[in-house]
Amino acid sequence: MKGKFPLEQFAKMRTPFYYYDTELLRTTLRAINEETRKHEDFCVHYAVKANANPKVLRYIREAGLGADCVSGGEIEAAIRAGFPHDKIVFAGVGKSDWEIELGLDHDIFCFNVESVPELEVINELAGARGKTAKVAFRINPDVGAHTHANITTGLAENKFGIAMRDMQSVIELAAQLKNVKFVGLHFHIGSQILDMGDFQALCNRINELQNQLESHHICIENINVGGGLGIDYQHPNRIPIPDFKAYFDTYAKHLKRRPGQVIHFELGRAVVAQCGSLISRTLYIKEGTHKKFAILDAGMTDLIRPALYQAFHKIENLSSEEPMQTYDVVGPICESSDVFAKQTDLNAAHRGDIMAIRSAGAYGEIMASSYNCRQLPKGFVSEDLM
Ligand SMILES: *Cc1c(COP(=O)(O)O)cnc(C)c1O
């Protein structure tokens, strides 16, 4: 089974480009809202780093999600897309002064702080502006996730967050600083997580930490559990929408919440991955010694995930219904790692055939580079092609 695409329009367009199916995006957002509505004070922030295309952001803002930003540029993108300032959170292990000042000037909801020196700088910059910065501490929960080593973030050896043993002293330090206000804890254990047991392990850890803090009369208004829910890269057509019910139910069931506590989620990939495809033309079919290569006009500069994480993306030849043949699908970039898929089956391909590289809405367009002096790929939503 292949996805449905406006192939006639594609045929007239210059490739490569990203195409976002906004009907699927809207259905996905509706599914998120339907699930979160079932639970009191569940609040979802979209992780802007997954895709900051302004048209995509607009749909997400219209659905009422907040924005989770990891840079000043993302705060600007979120503001430009109309996200309310009090629904913006700002995380990141290395925030520059100008980025902190930008957050302060926009009165964002909260800074997710990852170290004591950062806390001190935020306190100082907020003081200079006569403001109080709301801060949450990102705690490294030392919880592993069953995902690719490069995208696990919650282990003690990762660079992210404050160690659990320092948590209490950092909260006490914040209480002494005049221009910051402690409002909660933040966690994020990794990305592309499909095993709900990993999120359950995070819940158990948060419960422990919360008991510990409570015994010292420290209460926590907000718990931000980060993002990380994965998608089905193998079956974008059969399973276009992640299992949000299982995800939110896991937190509802295992997190021991205190009255009035707000739970924040930061979903990126699960919101946007399936609605996006990288659309490309086949330049050449090349017969190698042992195999056939389909050489596309899209490369790792347009979608780096396969080269960076050995990520799998399903590829469909939209122009052919001929019997399947086996190809290595590669790009034109002068790097041996510029390979989208090895030994993959496609309907027999010819020069000019349009290929869709699926599930590319997250960490695709936003990670594009101009290496080899290539143009950055454009992004189109369904409405653009009507
Ligand atoms: C990347 C990131 C997210 C989003 O991760 P997804 O796997 O795309 O859901 C959420 N929170 C933080 C702090 C992140 O760095």
The ligand as an SDF file (V2000), in Angstrom:
LIG
                    3D

 15 15  0  0  0  0  0  0  0  0999 V2000
   13.8460   16.9530   21.5690 C   0  0  0  0  0  0  0  0  0  0  0  0
   13.1310   17.2340   22.8060 C   0  0  0  0  0  0  0  0  0  0  0  0
   11.7820   16.9460   22.9070 C   0  0  0  0  0  0  0  0  0  0  0  0
   10.9770   16.3050   21.7990 C   0  0  0  0  0  0  0  0  0  0  0  0
   11.3690   15.0090   21.5470 O   0  0  0  0  0  0  0  0  0  0  0  0
   10.4980   14.0890   20.5590 P   0  0  0  0  0  0  0  0  0  0  0  0
   11.1980   12.7910   20.6110 O   0  0  0  0  0  0  0  0  0  0  0  0
   10.5440   14.7100   19.2290 O   0  0  0  0  0  0  0  0  0  0  0  0
    9.1210   14.0180   21.1080 O   0  0  0  0  0  0  0  0  0  0  0  0
   11.1440   17.2650   24.0930 C   0  0  0  0  0  0  0  0  0  0  0  0
   11.8170   17.8420   25.1170 N   0  0  0  0  0  0  0  0  0  0  0  0
   13.1190   18.1380   25.0420 C   0  0  0  0  0  0  0  0  0  0  0  0
   13.7880   18.7690   26.2020 C   0  0  0  0  0  0  0  0  0  0  0  0
   13.8270   17.8360   23.8950 C   0  0  0  0  0  0  0  0  0  0  0  0
   15.1230   18.1130   23.8420 O   0  0  0  0  0  0  0  0  0  0  0  0
  1  2  1  0
  2  3  1  0
  2 14  2  0
  3  4  1  0
  3 10  2  0
  4  5  1  0
  5  6  1  0
  6  7  2  0
  6  8  1  0
  6  9  1  0
 10 11  1  0
 11 12  2  0
 12 13  1  0
 12 14  1  0
 14 15  1  0
M  END
$$$$
